[in-house]
Structure formats: structure tokens, C-alpha cells
């Protein structure tokens, strides 16, 4: 999907410029997942996205590109490293999420008591 294409959130159609999340996810699934990301990092949508909800497909902020790398890491941890560890995660959920490390802060916590770097 083209960079800068309309995001298609809400009434505008399917999500656009989806590069890491499953391409068959609905707008509602993407929005719900993004809510968990913003809560996990303690940020608003505007931290990674520019403009209006219709412009969210744009790749204008380096934070969005960094977030994609982090999502790939999270998915690799869940899909590869934790595949056979513990109980299987429910469909559409993950064992490790942004919150696992970030705990609601922009910088991941690396030590007990909030020692983020």
C-alpha cells in the first residue's frame, strides 16, 4: 500500500499502509491494538502519527518507523521464542506486549523502581 495513502480508519474503508500487523485485520482490530500500544507506552496517537485520523497512514514521523521495528521484535518474541513456553495465548492476543517492558512509559523500564534508559 502506498505511503501517504488515506488511513481508512472509521468510515473510510480498510486500514492502509499496514506493514507489520496482519493485513487481514479490520479497522476495528487495528484500532483496538493501537489502543493497547498507546496505553503500553503512555503516549497519544500523535506520538507516532501525524495529522488527522484520515492521515495516519503517512510515514512522516521517525517514531512510527521505530514503532514498526519494536512491533516486529514483539511479534518475534511471541511467535518464535515463546511459541512453546507456557499456555498458548488466546487468538488475537500476545504473551509479551509493549506494556511488558514499557509499563506505561515511553522509555522501557530496565530496572525495578522505574530505571528506564
CNS distance restraints for C-alpha pairs under 8 A (distance, minus, plus):
assign (resid   1 and name CA) (resid   5 and name CA) 7.36 0.50 0.50
assign (resid   1 and name CA) (resid  16 and name CA) 6.32 0.50 0.50
assign (resid   1 and name CA) (resid  17 and name CA) 4.93 0.50 0.50
assign (resid   1 and name CA) (resid  18 and name CA) 7.41 0.50 0.50
assign (resid   2 and name CA) (resid  16 and name CA) 7.87 0.50 0.50
assign (resid   2 and name CA) (resid  17 and name CA) 6.26 0.50 0.50
assign (resid   3 and name CA) (resid  17 and name CA) 6.31 0.50 0.50
assign (resid   3 and name CA) (resid  57 and name CA) 6.85 0.50 0.50
assign (resid   3 and name CA) (resid  58 and name CA) 5.83 0.50 0.50
assign (resid   3 and name CA) (resid  59 and name CA) 6.53 0.50 0.50
assign (resid   4 and name CA) (resid  17 and name CA) 7.79 0.50 0.50
assign (resid   4 and name CA) (resid  55 and name CA) 7.23 0.50 0.50
assign (resid   4 and name CA) (resid  57 and name CA) 5.57 0.50 0.50
assign (resid   4 and name CA) (resid  58 and name CA) 4.02 0.50 0.50
assign (resid   4 and name CA) (resid  59 and name CA) 6.63 0.50 0.50
assign (resid   5 and name CA) (resid  16 and name CA) 6.48 0.50 0.50
assign (resid   5 and name CA) (resid  17 and name CA) 6.96 0.50 0.50
assign (resid   5 and name CA) (resid  55 and name CA) 7.52 0.50 0.50
assign (resid   5 and name CA) (resid  57 and name CA) 5.86 0.50 0.50
assign (resid   5 and name CA) (resid  58 and name CA) 6.67 0.50 0.50
assign (resid   6 and name CA) (resid  16 and name CA) 6.49 0.50 0.50
assign (resid   6 and name CA) (resid  54 and name CA) 5.50 0.50 0.50
assign (resid   6 and name CA) (resid  55 and name CA) 5.57 0.50 0.50
assign (resid   6 and name CA) (resid  56 and name CA) 7.23 0.50 0.50
assign (resid   6 and name CA) (resid  57 and name CA) 5.95 0.50 0.50
assign (resid   6 and name CA) (resid  58 and name CA) 7.80 0.50 0.50
assign (resid   7 and name CA) (resid  12 and name CA) 7.71 0.50 0.50
assign (resid   7 and name CA) (resid  14 and name CA) 7.73 0.50 0.50
assign (resid   7 and name CA) (resid  15 and name CA) 5.39 0.50 0.50
assign (resid   7 and name CA) (resid  16 and name CA) 4.80 0.50 0.50
assign (resid   7 and name CA) (resid  17 and name CA) 7.22 0.50 0.50
assign (resid   7 and name CA) (resid  53 and name CA) 6.98 0.50 0.50
assign (resid   7 and name CA) (resid  54 and name CA) 5.04 0.50 0.50
assign (resid   7 and name CA) (resid  55 and name CA) 5.67 0.50 0.50
assign (resid   7 and name CA) (resid  56 and name CA) 5.24 0.50 0.50
assign (resid   7 and name CA) (resid  57 and name CA) 4.50 0.50 0.50
assign (resid   7 and name CA) (resid  58 and name CA) 7.79 0.50 0.50
assign (resid   8 and name CA) (resid  12 and name CA) 4.27 0.50 0.50
assign (resid   8 and name CA) (resid  13 and name CA) 4.61 0.50 0.50
assign (resid   8 and name CA) (resid  14 and name CA) 5.27 0.50 0.50
assign (resid   8 and name CA) (resid  15 and name CA) 4.90 0.50 0.50
assign (resid   8 and name CA) (resid  16 and name CA) 6.15 0.50 0.50
assign (resid   8 and name CA) (resid  27 and name CA) 7.59 0.50 0.50
assign (resid   8 and name CA) (resid  54 and name CA) 6.10 0.50 0.50
assign (resid   9 and name CA) (resid  13 and name CA) 6.59 0.50 0.50
assign (resid   9 and name CA) (resid  14 and name CA) 6.84 0.50 0.50
assign (resid   9 and name CA) (resid  15 and name CA) 5.95 0.50 0.50
assign (resid   9 and name CA) (resid  27 and name CA) 5.90 0.50 0.50
assign (resid   9 and name CA) (resid  31 and name CA) 7.93 0.50 0.50
assign (resid   9 and name CA) (resid  53 and name CA) 6.50 0.50 0.50
assign (resid   9 and name CA) (resid  54 and name CA) 6.38 0.50 0.50
assign (resid  10 and name CA) (resid  27 and name CA) 6.77 0.50 0.50
assign (resid  10 and name CA) (resid  28 and name CA) 7.80 0.50 0.50
assign (resid  12 and name CA) (resid  54 and name CA) 7.76 0.50 0.50
assign (resid  13 and name CA) (resid  27 and name CA) 7.70 0.50 0.50
assign (resid  14 and name CA) (resid  26 and name CA) 6.39 0.50 0.50
assign (resid  14 and name CA) (resid  27 and name CA) 5.64 0.50 0.50
assign (resid  15 and name CA) (resid  26 and name CA) 7.07 0.50 0.50
assign (resid  15 and name CA) (resid  27 and name CA) 5.45 0.50 0.50
assign (resid  15 and name CA) (resid  30 and name CA) 7.59 0.50 0.50
assign (resid  15 and name CA) (resid  57 and name CA) 7.93 0.50 0.50
assign (resid  16 and name CA) (resid  57 and name CA) 5.85 0.50 0.50
assign (resid  17 and name CA) (resid  57 and name CA) 5.45 0.50 0.50
assign (resid  17 and name CA) (resid  58 and name CA) 7.79 0.50 0.50
assign (resid  18 and name CA) (resid  22 and name CA) 7.63 0.50 0.50
assign (resid  18 and name CA) (resid  23 and name CA) 6.29 0.50 0.50
assign (resid  18 and name CA) (resid  57 and name CA) 7.86 0.50 0.50
assign (resid  19 and name CA) (resid  23 and name CA) 7.55 0.50 0.50
assign (resid  19 and name CA) (resid  68 and name CA) 7.94 0.50 0.50
assign (resid  20 and name CA) (resid  68 and name CA) 6.47 0.50 0.50
assign (resid  20 and name CA) (resid  71 and name CA) 7.12 0.50 0.50
assign (resid  20 and name CA) (resid  72 and name CA) 6.67 0.50 0.50
assign (resid  21 and name CA) (resid  25 and name CA) 7.60 0.50 0.50
assign (resid  21 and name CA) (resid  30 and name CA) 7.86 0.50 0.50
assign (resid  25 and name CA) (resid  29 and name CA) 5.75 0.50 0.50
assign (resid  25 and name CA) (resid  30 and name CA) 6.40 0.50 0.50
assign (resid  26 and name CA) (resid  30 and name CA) 6.32 0.50 0.50
assign (resid  27 and name CA) (resid  31 and name CA) 6.07 0.50 0.50
assign (resid  28 and name CA) (resid  32 and name CA) 6.13 0.50 0.50
assign (resid  29 and name CA) (resid  33 and name CA) 6.15 0.50 0.50
assign (resid  30 and name CA) (resid  34 and name CA) 6.07 0.50 0.50
assign (resid  31 and name CA) (resid  35 and name CA) 6.25 0.50 0.50
assign (resid  32 and name CA) (resid  36 and name CA) 6.68 0.50 0.50
assign (resid  33 and name CA) (resid  37 and name CA) 6.44 0.50 0.50
assign (resid  34 and name CA) (resid  38 and name CA) 6.18 0.50 0.50
assign (resid  35 and name CA) (resid  39 and name CA) 6.13 0.50 0.50
assign (resid  36 and name CA) (resid  40 and name CA) 5.89 0.50 0.50
assign (resid  36 and name CA) (resid  98 and name CA) 7.87 0.50 0.50
assign (resid  37 and name CA) (resid  41 and name CA) 6.21 0.50 0.50
assign (resid  37 and name CA) (resid  98 and name CA) 6.12 0.50 0.50
assign (resid  37 and name CA) (resid  99 and name CA) 7.65 0.50 0.50
assign (resid  38 and name CA) (resid  42 and name CA) 5.65 0.50 0.50
assign (resid  38 and name CA) (resid  43 and name CA) 5.03 0.50 0.50
assign (resid  38 and name CA) (resid  44 and name CA) 5.82 0.50 0.50
assign (resid  38 and name CA) (resid  45 and name CA) 6.72 0.50 0.50
assign (resid  39 and name CA) (resid  43 and name CA) 6.72 0.50 0.50
assign (resid  39 and name CA) (resid  99 and name CA) 7.55 0.50 0.50
assign (resid  39 and name CA) (resid 104 and name CA) 5.95 0.50 0.50
assign (resid  40 and name CA) (resid  97 and name CA) 7.70 0.50 0.50
assign (resid  40 and name CA) (resid  98 and name CA) 5.21 0.50 0.50
assign (resid  40 and name CA) (resid  99 and name CA) 4.05 0.50 0.50
assign (resid  40 and name CA) (resid 100 and name CA) 7.84 0.50 0.50
assign (resid  40 and name CA) (resid 102 and name CA) 6.11 0.50 0.50
assign (resid  40 and name CA) (resid 103 and name CA) 5.84 0.50 0.50
assign (resid  40 and name CA) (resid 104 and name CA) 4.55 0.50 0.50
assign (resid  40 and name CA) (resid 105 and name CA) 7.11 0.50 0.50
assign (resid  41 and name CA) (resid  98 and name CA) 6.80 0.50 0.50
assign (resid  41 and name CA) (resid  99 and name CA) 6.71 0.50 0.50
assign (resid  41 and name CA) (resid 102 and name CA) 5.71 0.50 0.50
assign (resid  41 and name CA) (resid 103 and name CA) 6.82 0.50 0.50
assign (resid  41 and name CA) (resid 104 and name CA) 4.51 0.50 0.50
assign (resid  41 and name CA) (resid 105 and name CA) 4.81 0.50 0.50
assign (resid  41 and name CA) (resid 106 and name CA) 4.83 0.50 0.50
assign (resid  41 and name CA) (resid 107 and name CA) 7.71 0.50 0.50
assign (resid  42 and name CA) (resid 104 and name CA) 4.39 0.50 0.50
assign (resid  42 and name CA) (resid 105 and name CA) 5.06 0.50 0.50
assign (resid  42 and name CA) (resid 106 and name CA) 6.15 0.50 0.50
assign (resid  43 and name CA) (resid  47 and name CA) 6.24 0.50 0.50
assign (resid  43 and name CA) (resid 105 and name CA) 7.84 0.50 0.50
assign (resid  43 and name CA) (resid 106 and name CA) 7.04 0.50 0.50
assign (resid  45 and name CA) (resid  49 and name CA) 5.88 0.50 0.50
assign (resid  46 and name CA) (resid  50 and name CA) 5.92 0.50 0.50
assign (resid  46 and name CA) (resid  51 and name CA) 7.61 0.50 0.50
assign (resid  47 and name CA) (resid  63 and name CA) 6.97 0.50 0.50
assign (resid  48 and name CA) (resid  61 and name CA) 6.11 0.50 0.50
assign (resid  48 and name CA) (resid  62 and name CA) 7.58 0.50 0.50
assign (resid  48 and name CA) (resid  63 and name CA) 5.01 0.50 0.50
assign (resid  48 and name CA) (resid  64 and name CA) 4.52 0.50 0.50
assign (resid  48 and name CA) (resid  67 and name CA) 7.65 0.50 0.50
assign (resid  49 and name CA) (resid  55 and name CA) 7.94 0.50 0.50
assign (resid  49 and name CA) (resid  56 and name CA) 5.40 0.50 0.50
assign (resid  49 and name CA) (resid  57 and name CA) 7.87 0.50 0.50
assign (resid  49 and name CA) (resid  58 and name CA) 7.37 0.50 0.50
assign (resid  49 and name CA) (resid  59 and name CA) 7.73 0.50 0.50
assign (resid  49 and name CA) (resid  60 and name CA) 7.61 0.50 0.50
assign (resid  49 and name CA) (resid  61 and name CA) 6.71 0.50 0.50
assign (resid  49 and name CA) (resid  64 and name CA) 6.68 0.50 0.50
assign (resid  50 and name CA) (resid  55 and name CA) 6.65 0.50 0.50
assign (resid  50 and name CA) (resid  56 and name CA) 6.15 0.50 0.50
assign (resid  50 and name CA) (resid  58 and name CA) 7.15 0.50 0.50
assign (resid  50 and name CA) (resid  60 and name CA) 6.84 0.50 0.50
assign (resid  50 and name CA) (resid  61 and name CA) 7.15 0.50 0.50
assign (resid  51 and name CA) (resid  55 and name CA) 5.66 0.50 0.50
assign (resid  51 and name CA) (resid  56 and name CA) 6.89 0.50 0.50
assign (resid  52 and name CA) (resid  56 and name CA) 6.73 0.50 0.50
assign (resid  59 and name CA) (resid  64 and name CA) 6.67 0.50 0.50
assign (resid  59 and name CA) (resid  65 and name CA) 7.17 0.50 0.50
assign (resid  60 and name CA) (resid  64 and name CA) 7.86 0.50 0.50
assign (resid  61 and name CA) (resid  65 and name CA) 7.09 0.50 0.50
assign (resid  62 and name CA) (resid  66 and name CA) 6.22 0.50 0.50
assign (resid  63 and name CA) (resid  67 and name CA) 6.01 0.50 0.50
assign (resid  64 and name CA) (resid  68 and name CA) 6.34 0.50 0.50
assign (resid  65 and name CA) (resid  69 and name CA) 6.67 0.50 0.50
assign (resid  66 and name CA) (resid  70 and name CA) 6.36 0.50 0.50
assign (resid  67 and name CA) (resid  71 and name CA) 6.08 0.50 0.50
assign (resid  68 and name CA) (resid  72 and name CA) 6.21 0.50 0.50
assign (resid  69 and name CA) (resid  73 and name CA) 6.31 0.50 0.50
assign (resid  70 and name CA) (resid  74 and name CA) 6.17 0.50 0.50
assign (resid  71 and name CA) (resid  75 and name CA) 6.08 0.50 0.50
assign (resid  72 and name CA) (resid  76 and name CA) 6.10 0.50 0.50
assign (resid  73 and name CA) (resid  77 and name CA) 6.19 0.50 0.50
assign (resid  74 and name CA) (resid  78 and name CA) 6.29 0.50 0.50
assign (resid  74 and name CA) (resid  96 and name CA) 6.60 0.50 0.50
assign (resid  74 and name CA) (resid  97 and name CA) 6.51 0.50 0.50
assign (resid  74 and name CA) (resid  98 and name CA) 7.42 0.50 0.50
assign (resid  75 and name CA) (resid  79 and name CA) 5.78 0.50 0.50
assign (resid  76 and name CA) (resid  80 and name CA) 5.31 0.50 0.50
assign (resid  76 and name CA) (resid  81 and name CA) 6.90 0.50 0.50
assign (resid  77 and name CA) (resid  81 and name CA) 4.90 0.50 0.50
assign (resid  77 and name CA) (resid  82 and name CA) 6.05 0.50 0.50
assign (resid  77 and name CA) (resid  96 and name CA) 7.26 0.50 0.50
assign (resid  78 and name CA) (resid  82 and name CA) 5.03 0.50 0.50
assign (resid  78 and name CA) (resid  83 and name CA) 6.22 0.50 0.50
assign (resid  78 and name CA) (resid  94 and name CA) 6.43 0.50 0.50
assign (resid  78 and name CA) (resid  95 and name CA) 6.28 0.50 0.50
assign (resid  78 and name CA) (resid  96 and name CA) 6.25 0.50 0.50
assign (resid  79 and name CA) (resid  83 and name CA) 5.31 0.50 0.50
assign (resid  81 and name CA) (resid  85 and name CA) 7.96 0.50 0.50
assign (resid  82 and name CA) (resid  86 and name CA) 7.82 0.50 0.50
assign (resid  82 and name CA) (resid  95 and name CA) 7.81 0.50 0.50
assign (resid  83 and name CA) (resid  88 and name CA) 7.55 0.50 0.50
assign (resid  84 and name CA) (resid  88 and name CA) 7.80 0.50 0.50
assign (resid  89 and name CA) (resid  93 and name CA) 5.94 0.50 0.50
assign (resid  89 and name CA) (resid  94 and name CA) 5.83 0.50 0.50
assign (resid  89 and name CA) (resid  95 and name CA) 6.04 0.50 0.50
assign (resid  90 and name CA) (resid  94 and name CA) 7.56 0.50 0.50
assign (resid  96 and name CA) (resid 100 and name CA) 5.85 0.50 0.50
assign (resid  97 and name CA) (resid 101 and name CA) 7.70 0.50 0.50
assign (resid  98 and name CA) (resid 102 and name CA) 5.97 0.50 0.50
assign (resid  98 and name CA) (resid 103 and name CA) 7.69 0.50 0.50
assign (resid  99 and name CA) (resid 103 and name CA) 4.61 0.50 0.50
assign (resid  99 and name CA) (resid 104 and name CA) 6.21 0.50 0.50
assign (resid 101 and name CA) (resid 108 and name CA) 5.20 0.50 0.50
assign (resid 101 and name CA) (resid 109 and name CA) 5.88 0.50 0.50
assign (resid 101 and name CA) (resid 110 and name CA) 7.69 0.50 0.50
assign (resid 102 and name CA) (resid 106 and name CA) 6.43 0.50 0.50
assign (resid 102 and name CA) (resid 107 and name CA) 6.18 0.50 0.50
assign (resid 102 and name CA) (resid 108 and name CA) 4.06 0.50 0.50
assign (resid 102 and name CA) (resid 109 and name CA) 5.63 0.50 0.50
assign (resid 103 and name CA) (resid 108 and name CA) 7.30 0.50 0.50
assign (resid 103 and name CA) (resid 109 and name CA) 7.08 0.50 0.50
assign (resid 105 and name CA) (resid 109 and name CA) 7.69 0.50 0.50
assign (resid 107 and name CA) (resid 116 and name CA) 5.63 0.50 0.50
assign (resid 107 and name CA) (resid 117 and name CA) 6.10 0.50 0.50
assign (resid 108 and name CA) (resid 116 and name CA) 5.42 0.50 0.50
assign (resid 108 and name CA) (resid 117 and name CA) 6.71 0.50 0.50
assign (resid 109 and name CA) (resid 114 and name CA) 5.68 0.50 0.50
assign (resid 109 and name CA) (resid 115 and name CA) 5.58 0.50 0.50
assign (resid 109 and name CA) (resid 116 and name CA) 4.04 0.50 0.50
assign (resid 109 and name CA) (resid 117 and name CA) 6.97 0.50 0.50
assign (resid 110 and name CA) (resid 114 and name CA) 7.48 0.50 0.50
assign (resid 110 and name CA) (resid 115 and name CA) 5.64 0.50 0.50
assign (resid 110 and name CA) (resid 116 and name CA) 5.18 0.50 0.50
assign (resid 110 and name CA) (resid 117 and name CA) 6.80 0.50 0.50
assign (resid 111 and name CA) (resid 115 and name CA) 4.84 0.50 0.50
assign (resid 111 and name CA) (resid 116 and name CA) 6.85 0.50 0.50
